[in-house]
Amino acid sequence: MGGQVLNGGCLCGAVRYSVSGVPVDCGYCHCRICQRASGAPMVAWATFPLGSLDIIAGDPRAYASSAHALRHFCARCGTPISFRSRHSPTHVDITVASLDDPSLLPPQYHIWTMSQVPWLKVDDRLPRHSDDGPDRLP
């Protein structure tokens, strides 16, 4: 991806953002909190340095989904936009599917597969971790 600027936003268009630079990583999360927050069996996230994210329209709402995490979403349509962990305060995770072109950030691994729904069969040969996997952040 290099030094590209990627744009994204919510379903209704009220929230728009840009994210720049090279992602730290990109992966699928199968945890129960992501499943419930998204209504989907897994979520693809791309991790960026916090300063890379610029909200250019709208005001995403925040929800503390656990003692260590805030999830930001559009208050009008509910689209999940980002995830911030107190364990990694200098980074932000962006929902890959909220990007205008999600094909630019293919996931590299699966985490929290111990919570994967049994009827979901993903045959992509990416590394799988039953928990949050090896430490990937600097």
ABEGO torsion letter per residue (X at the ends): XEABBBBBEBAAGABBBBBBEBBABBBBBABAAAAAAAGBABBBBBBBBAAABBBABEBBBBBBABAABBBBBBAAAGBBABBBBAABAABBBBBAAABABAAABBBABBBGAAABBAABBBBAGBBBBABAEBBABX
